[in-house]
Amino acid sequence: ADLVKPGARAAPARRERANSAYGVLVDTSEDAEAGEAVNRWVYRGAIGAITYGAALLALGATLAAHTAGTTSQGLSLEVFEALVMTVSMAADARAATMVHRRLAPVARQVAGWWVLVLAASKTGVALTAFSGVVVFSTVADRNYENICFAEYMFRWSMLLTLPLQCLAGYALWKVQVRAETYLGSYARMGGWAPVLVAGSFCSGGGVWWGGYLDCVHEASVSAVAACFIVAALGQLAAGVAML
């Protein structure tokens, strides 16, 4: 069955191209530009996810450099990287929220609340990234009175990243499974949907392992940095899958 409403065929070519990727999932008479809006917000969400992954990769590299003693700079770079992670993941959460608002009624029946669950989990990840800003700025300022609490909060944020990212991956998987009822194999986005889900799990797992090694085994910073790099690669893969 054709999932694109007949009225959409008479729309301008630009709108037809935008809606063709989603069909009836965004085609609604209440918002004639829904397809274009969804395209824009999905693209912005992808850029946010890629930026988060790049900043996490840079954070792992700079932490490894500090451990190896190859740099004499302070932690100002780590503070900036953690801030970039916070802002980019918050942008990703906002993009998911805006996509949900643009969905047609039939699409909301298909996706249920899972797009909003995705947005909420991304917001949680942004908050965990912000804890990195707190701990690195605390250490950089040599505020030793609050450093214990900052490190405690940072460790918990690393451990909480796993359930939050897994929740995001599960939400994406649920949307894909429910959409397959209407779109069939097109819901797999040419094979990129599993990459998107797996990348989310990998990102959360990598950060969690960094927190686990730091909290339980008191591993070196280089081991935590390696986990961050693995997590960053998973996040980059998830971001690329959204493009």
N, C-alpha and C positions, 0 to 999 in steps of 0.2 A: 504494500500500500504506500501511496505517496504521502509523506509526512509533512510536506509544505502546503500550506493553504493555497487555494487557487488565486486568491486576491494578491498574494505576494508576487505572482509572476508579472503583474503589471507595474510593479514598483521599479524605481530606478535601478540601474545595473549595480551601483555600489551597494545598495541595500540588499539586492538579491544575492550578491556574493557573500555579504556578511551573514545573512540568514541561512544560506545554503549549508553552512556548517552545523546548524542547530535545528532548522526546520520549525516544526510546530512547537518545539520546546521554548522558543522565544518569540514566535510570531503571534502578536496580539494586537488587536485594533486599538487598544488603549495607548500603546507606545509603538509608533511606526518605525522608530529607530532602535528597537530593542536589540536586534542582531548586531548592529554596529557597536552599541554600548557594551554588550557582552564581550565582543571581540576585544574592545579596548581594555576592559577590566581584566580579562583573562591574560592579556599581554602584560599589563601592569603587574598582575600577580606573579607572572613568570619572571619578570625583571626583578621583583622583590625577592623571590626565592633564590634566583641566581646570585643576586647581590649578597644575600645572607650567606650563601655557601662560599662565595669568594672571600668575604670578611672572616668567616670561620676558618677557612684555609690559611689566610694571612695570619690569623691569631695563633694557629698551631705552629706556623713557621717562625713567628717572632718569639713565642715561648720556647721553642727548640733552640733558637739562636741565643736567647738569654742563658739557657741551661749550658750550652756549649761554650759560653763566654766569648762568642764572636761579635758581640755588640756591647757597647758601653752605654747605650742610651737607657733612659728610664722607662717607666711603664706608660708614658703618654701615648705611645702608639697602640698599646693594648687597650687603653681607655677608648681611643678613637674607633678601633675595630669593633669593640663590644657595642659602642653607640651606633655604628653603622648596622650591626646585626639587629639591634633593637628597632631602629627605624624601618629597615627593610622588611622585617617580619610583621611589623605593625601595618605596613602598606599591603603586604600579602593578605593579612586578615581583613583589611578594609575592602580589598578587591573581591574577596569571597562574599562579603556582605553585600556589596553592590551587585554582584552577579545574581545572588538570591533575589534581590529586589526587582531585577529585570526579568526574571523568569515568568513565563506565561502560567496561568492556573494549572494547565495540564502538566507542565514541567514540575511545578511544586508538588503535585501528586506523585510524580515519578521519583523525584529526589527526596521528598519528605522534608525532614528537618536536618538532613545530613550536611547540606551546604552550610547551614548556620553552625552545626557542630564543628565543621572544618574551620570556620571563622573563629569560633571560641578557642579551639585548640591552638590556632596560630597566634591568637592574642596571648595565650598562656606562654607560648614559646618566646614571644617578644618580652614578656615580663621576666622570664628566666635569663634572657640575654641582658636585660637591664641590670640584673644582679651582678653581672660581670663588670659593668660600668662602675658600680658601687665598690666592688672589692678592689679593682685595679686602681681606681682613684684614691681609695683609702690607703693602699700600699704606697702609691706614688707620693702622697702627701705625708707619709710616715706617721699616720695617725694611729699609733700603736694602742691607744685606748679602745678603739673600735675595730681593730683588725681581726680579733677573734670572732666577733659577731659577723663581720663581713665575710670571712672565710667560711664560717658555718652556713651562712645564707648561700654562698656560691656553691658549696658542695651539694646542698639540697636542690639548688636550681639545676645542677647537672643531672642529678638523679631523677628529677621530675620531668626533664626533657624527654625521657624515653616514653612514659605513658602519654604525654601530650602529642609527640610526633606519631606514636602508634595510633592514637585516636584519630589524628589527621589522616593517616594512611588507611585506617579502617573506614572512615567516612568517605574517602575517595573510592574505595573498593565497593562500598554499598551503593554509591551513586552509579558506578559503572554497572553493577549487577542489575540494579533496578532499571537502568536505561536500556539494557540489552533486550528487555521485553518489548520495547518500542522501536529501537534502532538496530537491533541485531548486532552483527560484528562491527558496525560503525561505532558503537559505544567504546570499543577498544582503541579508538583513535589511531588506527594503523599500527597497533602493537605498542604504542607509547603509554597507554594507560597502566599496564603492569609495571613499567619503569617508574612511572610517577608514584605508584603505591610503594614499590620496593625501595625507591629512593628515600621516601619519608621514613620508613622503618629503619633504613640504614643510618640516616642522619640521627634519629633518636637513639639508636643503639650505640653509635660511636661516642656520643656525648655521655651516655649513661656509663659506658665502660670507663671513660675518663674519670667520672665521679666515683665509680666503684673502686678503681685502682688507687685513687687519691684518698678516699675515706677509709677503706678497709685495709688495704695493703700499704698505705702511705708510700706509694710508688713515686718515682722521680717525676719532675715536671716534663721531662722528655717523653715519658710514656703517656702522660695525659695529652701532650701535644700531638703524638702519633694518633691517638684516638680521635682528636679533633680533626685531623687531616682526613681520616677515613670518613667521619661524619660529614665533612665538607664535600667530599666527592659524591656521597649519596645525595646531598642536598642539591648539588649542581646538576646531577642527573635528573632529579625531580623537576628542577626548574626548566631545563632544556626540553623535557617531555611535554611541558605546558605550551611551548611555543608552536 
